[in-house]
Amino acid sequence: MTSYATSDVTSGSGTLDGKVALVTGGSRGIGAATAVRLARAGADVAVTYINGKDAAEDVVRAVTALGRRAVALRADAADAGEAVGAVTRTVEALGRLDVLVNNVGVGVLGPLASLSPGDVDRVLAVNVRGVFLASQAAAAVMPDGGGRIVTIGSCMTQRVPGGGGTLYTMSKSALVGLTKALARELGGRGITANVVHPGPIDTDMNPADGPYAAGQAAGTALGRFGAVGEVAETVVHLAGAAYVTGAEFSVDGGHAA
């Protein structure tokens, strides 16, 4: 069972009281930390997962320990129906949707010549199509004057430090254009859209003590990996910000400096 720091399960500020948030890929890492911090701010939270059911249930327990409602939904963002269905099921379970955090993503890294058409299809299906469809579905049910769409991008959209990242970087860069277009399209309804670019973050997929960690840390101005909570803080701020939209936020330790 995942344990959460005491600071992650204390009463929050209440800035999101009465709101409902959906965090895709919310069973671990940045997504899990974001879900708990959204609950601390007052929101009820739905999280999606594919294989990490137990981890997703840990997040649900952490959220309910804060006195908020929570639900874990199995949904594969690569499947168009399931990407949209996660939004529909959130509304069915929790009554509404105010905040969408497009966190789920996959990374296929390797030399350009090694990437197959299947790799391209999978990465674009999850990282781009799934995000578009979830955002489209969320916009259709979000209330005017309060909807928030926050998408997790990547520091590699702003600086690519070496080879092997063409496919992943392409997919995450598409989210910048999507975010700016959503901001313009939905601004008249008072719905905001922003993108957060994490740098090297200490997660199960990219641990700070992993074989490639030293080089990644050295590529930042601060010389270290970030913590998932440091990204989550920015996401939660944007979930409550009314006059910030179409913007990119780097939480990367100076990776792009």
C-alpha positions as CSV (number, residue, x, y, z in Angstrom):
1,M,0.0,0.0,0.0
2,T,1.3,3.4,-0.9
3,S,1.9,5.7,2.1
4,Y,1.4,9.5,1.8
5,A,3.3,12.1,3.8
6,T,1.4,13.7,6.6
7,S,1.4,17.0,4.7
8,D,-0.5,15.3,1.9
9,V,-3.4,14.2,4.1
10,T,-4.0,17.2,6.3
11,S,-7.0,19.6,5.9
12,G,-6.6,21.8,2.9
13,S,-7.4,25.5,2.1
14,G,-10.9,24.8,0.7
15,T,-10.2,26.8,-2.5
16,L,-11.8,24.0,-4.5
17,D,-14.7,23.3,-2.2
18,G,-17.6,21.8,-4.1
19,K,-15.6,21.1,-7.2
20,V,-15.0,17.8,-8.9
21,A,-11.7,16.9,-10.6
22,L,-10.7,14.1,-12.9
23,V,-7.0,13.1,-13.0
24,T,-6.1,10.7,-15.8
25,G,-3.3,8.3,-14.9
26,G,-3.8,9.2,-11.3
27,S,-2.7,6.0,-9.6
28,R,0.9,6.9,-9.1
29,G,3.6,9.6,-9.5
30,I,2.5,13.1,-10.5
31,G,-1.1,12.0,-11.0
32,A,-1.4,10.5,-7.5
33,A,0.2,13.5,-5.8
34,T,-2.1,15.8,-7.8
35,A,-5.2,13.9,-6.8
36,V,-4.4,14.1,-3.1
37,R,-3.5,17.8,-3.3
38,L,-6.7,18.6,-5.2
39,A,-8.6,16.9,-2.3
40,R,-6.6,18.9,0.2
41,A,-7.9,22.0,-1.6
42,G,-11.5,20.8,-1.3
43,A,-12.2,18.9,-4.5
44,D,-13.8,15.4,-4.9
45,V,-11.6,13.4,-7.2
46,A,-11.8,10.7,-9.8
47,V,-8.6,9.0,-11.0
48,T,-8.0,6.7,-13.9
49,Y,-5.7,3.7,-14.2
50,I,-5.0,0.8,-16.5
51,N,-3.1,-1.8,-14.5
52,G,-2.5,-0.2,-11.1
53,K,-5.8,-0.9,-9.5
54,D,-4.3,-1.4,-6.0
55,A,-2.4,1.9,-6.3
56,A,-5.5,3.7,-7.5
57,E,-7.4,2.4,-4.5
58,D,-4.6,3.7,-2.3
59,V,-5.2,7.2,-3.8
60,V,-9.0,6.8,-3.2
61,R,-8.3,6.0,0.4
62,A,-6.0,9.0,0.8
63,V,-8.7,11.3,-0.7
64,T,-11.5,9.9,1.5
65,A,-9.3,10.3,4.5
66,L,-9.5,14.0,3.8
67,G,-13.3,13.8,3.9
68,R,-13.7,14.1,0.1
69,R,-15.4,11.7,-2.3
70,A,-13.2,9.7,-4.7
71,V,-13.5,7.0,-7.3
72,A,-11.0,5.0,-9.3
73,L,-11.9,4.3,-12.9
74,R,-10.2,1.8,-15.2
75,A,-9.7,3.6,-18.5
76,D,-7.2,3.2,-21.3
77,A,-6.5,6.6,-22.9
78,A,-5.4,4.9,-26.1
79,D,-9.0,3.7,-26.6
80,A,-11.1,6.6,-27.9
81,G,-14.3,5.4,-26.2
82,E,-12.6,4.9,-22.8
83,A,-10.9,8.3,-23.0
84,V,-14.3,9.9,-23.4
85,G,-16.0,7.4,-21.1
86,A,-13.7,8.5,-18.2
87,V,-15.3,11.9,-18.3
88,T,-18.8,10.5,-18.5
89,R,-18.3,8.1,-15.6
90,T,-16.8,10.8,-13.5
91,V,-20.0,12.9,-13.9
92,E,-22.1,9.8,-13.2
93,A,-20.2,9.0,-10.0
94,L,-19.5,12.5,-8.6
95,G,-22.3,14.6,-10.1
96,R,-20.3,17.1,-12.2
97,L,-16.8,18.0,-13.6
98,D,-15.0,21.2,-13.0
99,V,-11.3,20.3,-13.3
100,L,-9.6,18.0,-15.9
101,V,-6.0,17.1,-15.3
102,N,-4.6,15.4,-18.5
103,N,-1.8,13.6,-16.7
104,V,-1.7,10.1,-18.4
105,G,1.1,9.6,-20.9
106,V,3.5,7.1,-22.3
107,G,7.1,7.6,-23.4
108,V,8.8,5.6,-26.1
109,L,12.4,6.7,-26.3
110,G,15.0,5.4,-28.8
111,P,16.9,6.2,-31.9
112,L,14.8,7.5,-34.8
113,A,15.5,4.5,-36.9
114,S,14.3,2.1,-34.2
115,L,10.8,3.6,-33.9
116,S,8.0,1.5,-35.5
117,P,4.7,2.7,-36.9
118,G,3.1,0.9,-33.9
119,D,5.2,3.0,-31.5
120,V,4.0,6.1,-33.3
121,D,0.4,5.1,-33.2
122,R,0.5,4.1,-29.5
123,V,2.3,7.3,-28.3
124,L,0.1,9.6,-30.4
125,A,-3.1,7.8,-29.3
126,V,-2.3,8.2,-25.6
127,N,-0.4,11.5,-25.5
128,V,-2.4,13.5,-28.1
129,R,-5.6,11.9,-29.2
130,G,-6.6,10.8,-25.7
131,V,-5.9,14.2,-24.3
132,F,-7.9,15.9,-27.1
133,L,-10.9,13.6,-26.7
134,A,-10.9,13.9,-22.9
135,S,-10.7,17.7,-23.2
136,Q,-13.4,17.8,-25.7
137,A,-15.7,15.7,-23.6
138,A,-14.8,17.7,-20.4
139,A,-15.6,21.0,-22.1
140,A,-19.0,19.8,-23.0
141,V,-20.0,19.2,-19.4
142,M,-18.0,21.8,-17.5
143,P,-19.8,24.8,-16.1
144,D,-19.3,28.2,-17.7
145,G,-17.1,30.5,-15.6
146,G,-15.3,27.8,-13.7
147,G,-14.0,25.0,-15.8
148,R,-10.2,24.2,-15.7
149,I,-8.2,22.0,-18.0
150,V,-4.6,21.4,-17.0
151,T,-2.4,19.2,-19.2
152,I,1.0,17.7,-18.3
153,G,3.5,18.4,-21.0
154,S,7.3,17.9,-20.8
155,C,10.5,19.9,-20.3
156,M,11.6,18.4,-23.6
157,T,9.2,20.6,-25.5
158,Q,11.4,23.5,-24.5
159,R,14.9,21.9,-24.7
160,V,15.9,18.5,-26.0
161,P,19.2,17.6,-24.3
162,G,20.1,14.6,-26.6
163,G,19.0,12.1,-29.1
164,G,16.3,9.5,-28.7
165,G,13.4,11.7,-27.9
166,T,11.8,12.5,-31.3
167,L,8.5,10.7,-30.9
168,Y,7.9,11.6,-27.2
169,T,8.9,15.3,-27.8
170,M,6.6,15.5,-30.8
171,S,3.7,14.2,-28.9
172,K,4.2,16.5,-25.9
173,S,4.8,19.5,-28.1
174,A,1.4,19.0,-29.7
175,L,-0.1,19.6,-26.3
176,V,1.2,23.2,-26.3
177,G,-0.7,24.0,-29.5
178,L,-3.8,22.2,-28.2
179,T,-3.7,24.1,-24.9
180,K,-3.4,27.5,-26.6
181,A,-6.3,26.7,-29.0
182,L,-8.5,25.4,-26.2
183,A,-7.8,28.7,-24.3
184,R,-9.1,30.7,-27.2
185,E,-12.0,28.4,-28.0
186,L,-13.2,28.1,-24.4
187,G,-12.3,31.5,-23.1
188,G,-15.6,33.0,-23.8
189,R,-17.2,30.5,-21.4
190,G,-14.7,31.3,-18.7
191,I,-13.0,27.9,-19.0
192,T,-9.2,28.0,-18.8
193,A,-6.6,25.7,-20.3
194,N,-2.9,25.6,-19.3
195,V,0.0,23.2,-19.7
196,V,2.7,22.3,-17.1
197,H,6.1,21.0,-18.2
198,P,7.8,18.9,-15.6
199,G,11.5,18.3,-15.7
200,P,13.2,15.2,-14.3
201,I,10.8,14.1,-11.5
202,D,11.5,11.3,-9.0
203,T,8.8,8.7,-10.0
204,D,8.7,4.9,-10.4
205,M,9.2,5.3,-14.1
206,N,12.2,7.7,-13.7
207,P,13.7,7.3,-10.2
208,A,16.2,9.8,-9.0
209,D,18.6,6.9,-8.3
210,G,18.1,5.3,-11.7
211,P,20.8,4.5,-14.2
212,Y,20.3,7.7,-16.2
213,A,19.5,10.0,-13.3
214,A,22.9,11.7,-12.9
215,G,22.9,13.1,-16.4
216,Q,19.3,14.3,-16.0
217,A,20.0,16.0,-12.7
218,A,23.1,17.7,-14.1
219,G,21.1,19.1,-16.9
220,T,19.0,21.2,-14.5
221,A,20.1,24.5,-13.0
222,L,19.3,23.2,-9.5
223,G,21.2,20.0,-10.0
224,R,18.5,17.7,-8.7
225,F,15.3,15.8,-9.5
226,G,12.0,17.3,-8.6
227,A,9.4,15.8,-6.3
228,V,6.0,14.9,-7.5
229,G,4.5,17.3,-5.0
230,E,6.3,20.2,-6.6
231,V,4.5,19.6,-9.8
232,A,1.2,19.0,-8.1
233,E,1.4,22.3,-6.4
234,T,1.4,24.1,-9.7
235,V,-1.4,22.0,-11.1
236,V,-3.6,22.7,-8.1
237,H,-2.8,26.4,-8.3
238,L,-4.0,26.4,-11.9
239,A,-7.1,24.5,-11.0
240,G,-8.1,27.5,-8.9
241,A,-6.8,30.3,-11.1
242,A,-9.4,32.3,-13.1
243,Y,-7.2,34.7,-15.0
244,V,-4.5,32.4,-16.3
245,T,-5.0,30.6,-19.6
246,G,-3.2,29.5,-22.7
247,A,0.0,29.5,-20.7
248,E,3.0,27.2,-20.2
249,F,4.5,26.6,-16.8
250,S,7.9,25.0,-16.3
251,V,8.5,23.0,-13.1
252,D,11.8,21.7,-14.3
253,G,14.5,22.9,-11.9
254,G,15.9,25.1,-14.7
255,H,16.2,22.4,-17.3
256,A,15.2,25.0,-20.0
257,A,17.3,27.8,-18.5
